[in-house]
């Protein structure tokens, strides 16, 4: 089903400002330097800095965007400090006097270092947040503010948070397909309890189930981290730690407690095939196959307590709308039987055939 969230009356607009989304940090830092000079030093120095900033911001659209972002950083940093020292709103003259005193005491370099704390806080505040969830037999499609397309399989939960320097999706459980809009200034990251994935623009799926993460790439390239590498807080995901593996179109990998598994191949047409109503398995354990089907079935599959049965392997492509066809094929492929029970939930019991 198509998901169309309704805005809350009176809530701030969640979409990113163009300048916050695109302004490179070097330009923002330069604009902050000029703003600091405007609010510090002599009146002559302040006037010169103000004229320089006005000319600089008119030179290029990117300069204007960076200047706007720098001004918001300055305002946010100053306001947070004022709240800590005064219960009453200060006058404009008091604000200017306080800033001039700060510049005089710290100097330009020291002031920018102090502003850096506020700047880091500013860059790490979410500009957009959204939680999405699907239940049994449900699917969901959602277009994100940057134009990226997100599709959720059944029994999936994600938390989406956009920052000024990166786009982050946390996948708690289930499986999601991502068609990512390119943005070199803001990499796209998917984080799970078992690993994380970073891309600039591509089509891929990430699944988090049964203590492991699976990544499959239909188009483009992704970088994958696993284990301890993936346990970082969102604020540190920009670090340049090398990925455990990079995947290209038609490649896949699993990550679990023991780290990354071997690189595997996958048919790009099968990546996210559940979006078209298909479940695709390649040498999958029967326990995994039953769990995937149970995300969609009203009458769940129950496996007998038999390790040999659980270890049986299944390969094939099956229509979600026809589970009986899957059960019939299963009985032909493997030495087992599937029987509908009279239990309240109407489950299907699967057991090995006697030898």
GITA-V610360 format. One record per residue. N is the residue number from 1. NEAR is the number of other C-alpha atoms within 10 Angstrom. Layout:
# GITA-V610360
n=N near=NEAR
n=N near=NEAR
This chain:
# GITA-V610360
n=1 near=9
n=2 near=10
n=3 near=12
n=4 near=9
n=5 near=8
n=6 near=6
n=7 near=10
n=8 near=8
n=9 near=6
n=10 near=6
n=11 near=7
n=12 near=9
n=13 near=11
n=14 near=14
n=15 near=14
n=16 near=17
n=17 near=13
n=18 near=11
n=19 near=19
n=20 near=20
n=21 near=21
n=22 near=19
n=23 near=23
n=24 near=16
n=25 near=15
n=26 near=10
n=27 near=18
n=28 near=23
n=29 near=19
n=30 near=16
n=31 near=25
n=32 near=27
n=33 near=19
n=34 near=23
n=35 near=19
n=36 near=25
n=37 near=24
n=38 near=25
n=39 near=23
n=40 near=25
n=41 near=16
n=42 near=13
n=43 near=12
n=44 near=10
n=45 near=14
n=46 near=18
n=47 near=14
n=48 near=15
n=49 near=20
n=50 near=18
n=51 near=13
n=52 near=14
n=53 near=23
n=54 near=15
n=55 near=13
n=56 near=17
n=57 near=17
n=58 near=11
n=59 near=11
n=60 near=10
n=61 near=13
n=62 near=18
n=63 near=23
n=64 near=22
n=65 near=22
n=66 near=25
n=67 near=26
n=68 near=19
n=69 near=27
n=70 near=26
n=71 near=16
n=72 near=16
n=73 near=22
n=74 near=20
n=75 near=12
n=76 near=16
n=77 near=19
n=78 near=16
n=79 near=14
n=80 near=11
n=81 near=11
n=82 near=15
n=83 near=12
n=84 near=8
n=85 near=8
n=86 near=9
n=87 near=8
n=88 near=8
n=89 near=11
n=90 near=13
n=91 near=9
n=92 near=9
n=93 near=9
n=94 near=11
n=95 near=16
n=96 near=15
n=97 near=14
n=98 near=16
n=99 near=18
n=100 near=20
n=101 near=15
n=102 near=18
n=103 near=21
n=104 near=15
n=105 near=12
n=106 near=14
n=107 near=17
n=108 near=18
n=109 near=12
n=110 near=14
n=111 near=20
n=112 near=19
n=113 near=13
n=114 near=14
n=115 near=21
n=116 near=17
n=117 near=11
n=118 near=20
n=119 near=22
n=120 near=12
n=121 near=14
n=122 near=19
n=123 near=17
n=124 near=17
n=125 near=13
n=126 near=18
n=127 near=19
n=128 near=18
n=129 near=14
n=130 near=13
n=131 near=11
n=132 near=15
n=133 near=18
n=134 near=16
n=135 near=14
n=136 near=15
n=137 near=15
n=138 near=15
n=139 near=22
n=140 near=19
n=141 near=18
n=142 near=17
n=143 near=14
n=144 near=16
n=145 near=12
n=146 near=15
n=147 near=12
n=148 near=17
n=149 near=16
n=150 near=18
n=151 near=23
n=152 near=25
n=153 near=27
n=154 near=24
n=155 near=19
n=156 near=25
n=157 near=19
n=158 near=22
n=159 near=16
n=160 near=17
n=161 near=18
n=162 near=25
n=163 near=21
n=164 near=21
n=165 near=21
n=166 near=23
n=167 near=22
n=168 near=23
n=169 near=22
n=170 near=18
n=171 near=24
n=172 near=18
n=173 near=20
n=174 near=22
n=175 near=24
n=176 near=27
n=177 near=25
n=178 near=21
n=179 near=18
n=180 near=21
n=181 near=18
n=182 near=16
n=183 near=16
n=184 near=13
n=185 near=15
n=186 near=19
n=187 near=18
n=188 near=25
n=189 near=21
n=190 near=22
n=191 near=28
n=192 near=22
n=193 near=19
n=194 near=27
n=195 near=28
n=196 near=27
n=197 near=23
n=198 near=21
n=199 near=23
n=200 near=20
n=201 near=20
n=202 near=20
n=203 near=24
n=204 near=28
n=205 near=22
n=206 near=28
n=207 near=22
n=208 near=24
n=209 near=20
n=210 near=11
n=211 near=11
n=212 near=20
n=213 near=26
n=214 near=19
n=215 near=25
n=216 near=28
n=217 near=29
n=218 near=24
n=219 near=18
n=220 near=16
n=221 near=19
n=222 near=25
n=223 near=18
n=224 near=25
n=225 near=23
n=226 near=27
n=227 near=18
n=228 near=11
n=229 near=17
n=230 near=19
n=231 near=17
n=232 near=13
n=233 near=8
n=234 near=17
n=235 near=14
n=236 near=10
n=237 near=18
n=238 near=13
n=239 near=8
n=240 near=7
n=241 near=9
n=242 near=11
n=243 near=16
n=244 near=14
n=245 near=16
n=246 near=17
n=247 near=20
n=248 near=17
n=249 near=19
n=250 near=20
n=251 near=22
n=252 near=25
n=253 near=21
n=254 near=22
n=255 near=23
n=256 near=19
n=257 near=13
n=258 near=9
n=259 near=17
n=260 near=21
n=261 near=14
n=262 near=11
n=263 near=12
n=264 near=12
n=265 near=15
n=266 near=16
n=267 near=13
n=268 near=18
n=269 near=10
n=270 near=19
n=271 near=23
n=272 near=26
n=273 near=17
n=274 near=21
n=275 near=18
n=276 near=10
n=277 near=15
n=278 near=16
n=279 near=18
n=280 near=19
n=281 near=18
n=282 near=12
n=283 near=11
n=284 near=15
n=285 near=16
n=286 near=20
n=287 near=18
n=288 near=17
n=289 near=20
n=290 near=17
n=291 near=16
n=292 near=19
n=293 near=20
n=294 near=18
n=295 near=18
n=296 near=20
n=297 near=17
n=298 near=13
n=299 near=16
n=300 near=18
n=301 near=23
n=302 near=17
n=303 near=18
n=304 near=13
n=305 near=10
n=306 near=10
n=307 near=10
n=308 near=10
n=309 near=20
n=310 near=18
n=311 near=13
n=312 near=16
n=313 near=17
n=314 near=19
n=315 near=15
n=316 near=13
n=317 near=14
n=318 near=17
n=319 near=16
n=320 near=18
n=321 near=11
n=322 near=11
n=323 near=14
n=324 near=12
n=325 near=12
n=326 near=16
n=327 near=17
n=328 near=12
n=329 near=13
n=330 near=19
n=331 near=15
n=332 near=11
n=333 near=12
n=334 near=14
n=335 near=14
n=336 near=15
n=337 near=17
n=338 near=19
n=339 near=13
n=340 near=13
n=341 near=12
n=342 near=9
n=343 near=9
n=344 near=7
n=345 near=10
n=346 near=13
n=347 near=17
n=348 near=19
n=349 near=15
n=350 near=21
n=351 near=18
n=352 near=18
n=353 near=12
n=354 near=7
n=355 near=4
